[in-house]
Amino acid sequence: MPQRLHLVFGGELKDPAEKIFKNADDIDIVGIFPDYNTAFSAWKDKAQQTVDNAHTRYFIAHIHRLRDEETAASPTEELG
């Protein structure tokens, strides 16, 4: 079974309605996790710590999707 790595990261956004960080140098890298459940738990902890700041958001990135070069990306996963 392939390893399904997940990255949890976040920080302050320019506008809470958009996903553009105010300062990319200040992005908080929480960590890389071996499965979604562990990543979700870390995401939830960080999200709860920053619940009072509407401009701060945390995300889970599915690293395993980026590593699988054999599978074509869907239109929402393509960069460009």
N, C-alpha and C positions, 0 to 999 in steps of 0.2 A: 504494500500500500504506500503511495507517495506521501511524503511529508507535506502538511498543509500549514505553512507558516503564515502568521498574521502580525502586522505592525500596528501598534497603537501610538498615535501622535495627536497633537493638538496645540492650540494657542489662541491668541486674541485675533479676531477677525476685524477687517475694516468695517464691515456692515453685517449684522447678524443674519440678514436675508441672503447673503452671498457666501461663497466658500473661498474667499480671498484673504490670506493672512495679512495682518497689519505690518508685521515685520518677519520675514522668513528666517532671519537669523535667530529669532526668539522662539522658534517652534520647539515644543516640549516633546522629546522622543521618550515615550514611556517604556517601550521595549518591544522585542520580537517574541512571539509566543508560539508554541508548538501546535495549538489547535484553537478553534474559534471560541470554545467555551472559556478557556483561560484568558484569551484576548478580551472577550466580552466582560469578564469579571474585572480586569484591569481598567478597561474603558469606563465601566460603570463607577468604579471607585474614583477615578479622576473627574468624571462628569459630576458626581455628587459633591466633590470638593470645590468645584467652580460654579455651582448652581446659581449663586448670587450675581454672577457676572454674565449678562446676556451676550456679551461679545466673545466669550471664550467657548470654544467647541473642541471636542475630541472626536477622532475618527478611527475606524478600523480599516486597514488596507490589507487586501488578500494577496500577500506576496507570492503564494504558490501559483496564482494566475499569471503573474509576470514571468515566472521561471519556466513555464511550460511553452517552449518555443515550437513544439510540434502542432499545437492547436491554434487555429486562427482566432484572432481577437474579435469580439463582437463590436459593432459600431460604437457602443458606449465606452468601450475599453481602449479604443484607438486614440493615439495622441495626434494632435495636428490641428 
